[in-house]
Amino acid sequence: MSEQKVALGIDIGGSGIKGAPVDLTAGEFAADRLRIATPKKSTPRNVAKVVGEIVEHFADQIGPDAPIGITMPAIVRQGVTRSAANIDPSWVGFAAEELFEEITGRDVFVVNDADAAGIAEVVYGAAKDVEGLVILTTLGTGIGTALINNGNLVPNSELGHLEIDGHDAESRAASRVKDDEGLSYKKWAKKRLQRYYETLEFLFSPSLFVVGGGVSKDADKFLPLLELETPIVAAQLRNTAGIVGAAHIADDLSSRGITHLA
């Protein structure tokens, strides 16, 4: 039986920090995921301590040289987090990769969480073998996006913040807004999502939309209501996508000798 090629993926969120070694051939967890609550004071040092615990937990399963991919709810450039959503504002302008490498003693690649999910869907999931431009959107507290053209990621797209009809798009179309305003799936789809996706369609002419986020488990209740020329499908990897995508990106960049994703 051939040995698994694995890398460690870690997904940092506002409520939990989750990690697992990933079988990079199958795009699946190679061991059960470990989740540790995000520290109430989610400063870089406090979060890095939890990351160190997760790395130590899986050390025997990933070996001494496996790279680590870490997702952040942030714009990430040259290993520096340039924004912070649902985590401490001290992350803005912070050298995240440098800190994580100091804590873990390993090569670390920090990426935007939606970008990681998008890559996972292109390599292993709903967008595998799709030619042209794929736009992944994650519908949750806000709207995260990933643009992947013929397998090449354009990082940090932040299309949830497009201004549409005088509003920040995610302030009208995120699934949190649906819940907060008590909208039915039909009303949310027809009055909010339709306008958002038709705008993306006009601006980018994609080959495929992939819809992730927790609400995607109910995709059959709202995706069929959208009237678009572009096919739109639910993400396949669901809540594993961030970890799987981060691990894949870390392995890919490490093997090519590239220091940062963007």
Protein Blocks (a to p, Z undefined) as FASTA:
>chain_A
ZZddddddddddfkbccdddddfknopafbdcddddddfblcfklmmmmmmmmmmmmmmm
nojmbccddddddddeehiafbdehiafklgopafklmmmmmnopacddddfklmmmmmm
mmmmmmgoiacjdddddddfbccddddeehiacehklpmlpceehiafklmmmmklmmmn
opafklmmmmmmmmmmmmmmmmnopabdcdedjklmmmmmmmmmpccfbdcdddfklmmm
mmmmmmmmmmmmmmnopabfZZ
